Structure formats: structure tokens, C-alpha cells
């Protein structure tokens, strides 16, 4: 079975480079599996075109590389699979799996000499209530892991915004506040985090081995099931 990893897409040139590095890790974990990338917005190849390139009679596993199950995961991905004839199996999105949160924690710890007194978990944002609830779950998991208050916040669409969350934690008496990036790859959203007023901003998750393992595990579970 072909593995199609589908992401949002970005005009930032480093975004696809980071995703390519992540999928190279996945290939090492799945020798012999045809691993391809597709995008639902901004850049190509589109998921529809990649699905169409899978040979007749062969099925594919589509792994949504999203950290919450918003509109793209609930609507765009299933629609593309349905238009292709339903040959593909779609796995759950990556977030808020504990492996993703562990990768976020690792990036945060690597950026800080000492953990701050409070953390903002900065996600892309969504108008979908269930997606926001998944970010809440990730924030709770991260809070337990770092033993610090963690406030979920959003770069766009939802509230609170990341700067508002940083200000709120400072107003609550926290002397140091960090932003943990709940973003998979660099781009405009990651760049905006630098102006949020935090003491430090962790890098995006990127090609972390825990996330590569999660993608491989999603593929195996679908292919074997």
C-alpha cells in the first residue's frame, strides 16, 4: 500500500523541506513502502492528483499530518478520497497524540536553559469546536509533562490569540512565559510567534523521530487492519 502523507501547504520555502525530512525518517521506518506527500491548500501536488497516480487495483493509506481534526481533516481529505472512488483508507490526524506532545515538549526543553513558569501552546487555529477541544487536550498533556500551567492559544481564527495568552499569564503573576509551538513546520505562523511578547519561542515540531514513528504506526495500523 502507498502511504500518502497530506499536509496543509505553505508558501514558505522551508516548509516542504522540513516535511520532506520528516518523510525521509518515515521511509527508514517503512522500507519498501511508497511514501508520497500531498497538500490540501496553497501548493501542490494536491491530494486528488496523488490519489489518481496510485495504480489501479492498489489501495493507499492517507495520513493527515494535521495536529487537530479541523475542516481539512473532516471535509477536504474525505472528499478527495471519495472522488477517487474510496480506494484509500484515511487514518486519524496526528494530534493530539501523546507522541506529538512529547515532541513539542522536547522542542521546548531544547530552546530553554530552564523551563519558564508558564507556557503558551501556540496552535494554528480553527473555527471547528472539536479541533479546538483537541488542542485543549494537547495543552493538558503538555502541562502534565512539564509541571507548569499551559494555556492553549491560536495564531489565527480562534481565541485567545498567542499575544493575549502571553499577556494573561504575565498578569496572573508568572515571571517567565514561553511559547511552545504546536506547528509542524516553519512558515508565516511560526514567524508570528516571535512578536507575541514571550521570553522564548520554541521551534516548530519539524522532523522529530517521535512524529515519524507515529506516522509509520498510523500506516501500519491501517494497512494491517
N, C-alpha and C positions, 0 to 999 in steps of 0.2 A: 504493500500500500504506500502511496505517496503521502508525505506529510506536507501540508500547506500551512505555513505559519502566517497568519494575517494580522497586519498592524494598521494603525490609523493612517500614517503617512505624514511627512513633514517636508517643507521646502528647505529646511536647514540641511546642508550637505553632509554634516556629520551624523545625522540621524540614521540613514540607511547603512552607513559604515558600521555603526555600533550594532545594529540589528544583524548585519552580515557576520560580525564577530560572534554574536550570540548563537547564531545558527550554525556556525562552524563548530562550536562546542557541542551542539546537539548532534551534528553528524558524527562526531567522535563517539558519542554515546549510542548511536544507532547505525552501526556500519552496514552498508548495503541498502539503506533506506534513501529514497529520493526525497530530499528536503528542499522545498521551494518557499519563496516569500511572495506575499501579495499584499495589496493595500486597499483600503475602502475609501480613501479620500486623498486629494491633493496630488499624489504621484502614482505611477504605475509600476509594475503591472497590476491590473485590477484583479480582484478575486475571481470575477467571471471569466476573464481571459485565461487565468492559470487553471481553473477548473476545466475549461474547454480543451486545454492542452493535454490533460490526462488521457491516456489511450482508452479507446472504447473497451468496455468489459472490465476495466480496472477501477477499483474504488479508491477514495482518498480520505485522509483524516485531516480535518481543518481544525487547527488550534488557534483560537482568538488570543492574540498577545495583548490583551487589554487587562487593566487592573481592576476593573469593575464592569458589571454587565449592563451597560447603558444601551442607547439606541442602536449603535453599530452592531453590538453583540446580539441584541434581541431581534432586530429587524433586518439590517443590511446583510449580515452574514447568512442567516437562514434564507433570505430571499434569493441571494445569488446561488445557493445550493439547490433550492427548489427549481430555479430557472434552468439549472444544468441537468435536471432530471432526478435529483435526490440521490446521486451516486455517493456523495460524501457523508461521512459521519462528523458531526460537529461536537467538539469537547467543550467543557466549561471554560470560561475565561480564566486567566492566571490568578487574578486577585479575588478575594482576599486570602489566598492560601498562606499558610504559615511559612512556607519556603520563601515566598516573596517578601513577607515581613522580616524574616531573618536576613535577607539580602539588604533590605532597607536599613536595618539595624547595623549591619556590617559597614555600609557606606557612611552612616552617621558616625560610628566609632572611629572610622579611618580619618574623618575630617576634623575630629576634636581631640585635643590633648586630654581633656576631661569632659565628661558629659555635662551639658548645661542643666539648669534647674528645671527647665520645661522645654517641650518640643512642640513644634507645629508640623503636622503631617500634611504636606502640600500635594494635593491631587489636581488633576486637570479640571474637573468639574463636570456636572451633568444636570439636566433638568429631570432626570429619572430618579424618583424617590428610592427605588430599590438599589440603584447604583450608589447613591449617597449612603444608604444603610450599610453597604459593603465596605465603604471607606471607613465608616464608624467602627466596623468590626476590626479592620486593619489597625486603626488607631488604638483600639483597646488592646490588641495583641502586642503592639509596639510598646505601649505603656507598661504592660506586664514585664516585657523583656528588659526594658531599661530602668524600671522602677522610678519613673518620672511621669508627671502629667503630660499627656499628649492630646493636643487639640487638632482635630481634622479641619482643614481649610482648603480653599479652592482658588485656582488661578483665574477661572472664568465661570460664568453662568450661575453657580451656586454660591451660597454664603455660609459662613463668613469668608471674606477674602483672606488671603495669606497675610497682608499687612495688618488688617483688622485683628486677626488672631494673635499676631505677634504683640500688637499694642495691648490687647486684652490680657495676655499673660503677664506683660510688664506691669499693667495696672493692678493685677492681682498680687504683685509683690515678688515676682520671680526676677532675680537679678540678671540671669543669663537665659537667653532664649535661642534655640537653634531651629532651623528648618530642615526637616528630613524630606527628601524628595521622593514622592510616590509617583515618579515618572520613569518610564522605561528607558528613554533615550534623550540626548540633548536636543535643544531646539529653542524656539521662542518662549515656550512656557518655562523652561528651566532658566532662561536668561532673566525672566521677570522676577524670579525668586531673589535675585541679588539686590533688588530695590525694596525688599519687604521690611527692612529695618532690623533684621535678626543679627545676632552676634556671629553666627556662622551658618552657611548653607551647604548641606551635604550634596555630593554629586548625584546624578540620576543612577538608577539601578544598573543599567548597562549590561554587558555580557557576563553577568555573575554566574558562577558554576551552579549555584542552587536553582537559579531560574532555568538554566539549560537542562538540568536534571528534571525539573518539573515539567517542562515541555516534552521531554522524552517519556516521562511517566504518563502524561496525558495521552500521548500517541500509543504507547503500549497497551494501556487500558482499553482504548477504543478499538485497536486492531485485534486484540485478543478477545474482546467482548462481543 
